[in-house]
């Protein structure tokens, strides 16, 4: 049985989960950018 109030209560959990996924993705992107900048000179021919 579908209860709309339970859906509304669970939106906060979904929002927290999506926010945590975005934070982890941002950290990974920042690490890749930092590694690209620090290791750029080692691969030049």
DONU-988625 format. One record per residue (C-alpha): residue in three letters; residue number from 1; x, y, z. Coordinates in nm, 3 decimals, m for minus. Layout:
N
@type->ALA	seq->NUM	u->X	v->Y	w->Z $
...
This chain:
45
@type->UNK	seq->1	u->0.000	v->0.000	w->0.000 $
@type->UNK	seq->2	u->0.136	v->0.339	w->m0.100 $
@type->UNK	seq->3	u->0.143	v->0.602	w->0.173 $
@type->UNK	seq->4	u->0.242	v->0.948	w->0.051 $
@type->UNK	seq->5	u->0.370	v->1.064	w->0.389 $
@type->UNK	seq->6	u->0.624	v->0.781	w->0.400 $
@type->UNK	seq->7	u->0.746	v->0.890	w->0.059 $
@type->UNK	seq->8	u->0.785	v->1.249	w->0.179 $
@type->UNK	seq->9	u->0.973	v->1.133	w->0.491 $
@type->UNK	seq->10	u->1.212	v->0.926	w->0.279 $
@type->UNK	seq->11	u->1.299	v->1.223	w->0.055 $
@type->UNK	seq->12	u->1.545	v->1.345	w->0.319 $
@type->UNK	seq->13	u->1.731	v->1.013	w->0.308 $
@type->UNK	seq->14	u->1.739	v->1.026	w->m0.071 $
@type->UNK	seq->15	u->1.869	v->1.383	w->m0.063 $
@type->UNK	seq->16	u->2.145	v->1.292	w->0.184 $
@type->UNK	seq->17	u->2.245	v->0.997	w->m0.031 $
@type->UNK	seq->18	u->2.260	v->1.202	w->m0.349 $
@type->UNK	seq->19	u->2.459	v->1.475	w->m0.171 $
@type->UNK	seq->20	u->2.711	v->1.221	w->m0.043 $
@type->UNK	seq->21	u->2.749	v->1.075	w->m0.394 $
@type->UNK	seq->22	u->2.813	v->1.424	w->m0.535 $
@type->UNK	seq->23	u->3.073	v->1.494	w->m0.262 $
@type->UNK	seq->24	u->3.258	v->1.169	w->m0.336 $
@type->UNK	seq->25	u->3.253	v->1.244	w->m0.711 $
@type->UNK	seq->26	u->3.392	v->1.594	w->m0.647 $
@type->UNK	seq->27	u->3.673	v->1.449	w->m0.433 $
@type->UNK	seq->28	u->3.765	v->1.198	w->m0.705 $
@type->UNK	seq->29	u->3.763	v->1.470	w->m0.972 $
@type->UNK	seq->30	u->3.984	v->1.695	w->m0.757 $
@type->UNK	seq->31	u->4.229	v->1.410	w->m0.697 $
@type->UNK	seq->32	u->4.250	v->1.339	w->m1.071 $
@type->UNK	seq->33	u->4.312	v->1.707	w->m1.148 $
@type->UNK	seq->34	u->4.581	v->1.730	w->m0.880 $
@type->UNK	seq->35	u->4.752	v->1.414	w->m1.003 $
@type->UNK	seq->36	u->4.742	v->1.538	w->m1.364 $
@type->UNK	seq->37	u->4.908	v->1.866	w->m1.263 $
@type->UNK	seq->38	u->5.175	v->1.704	w->m1.047 $
@type->UNK	seq->39	u->5.264	v->1.422	w->m1.287 $
@type->UNK	seq->40	u->5.240	v->1.624	w->m1.611 $
@type->UNK	seq->41	u->5.615	v->1.682	w->m1.647 $
@type->UNK	seq->42	u->5.712	v->1.315	w->m1.607 $
@type->UNK	seq->43	u->5.543	v->1.197	w->m1.931 $
@type->UNK	seq->44	u->5.683	v->1.465	w->m2.164 $
@type->UNK	seq->45	u->5.909	v->1.336	w->m2.443 $
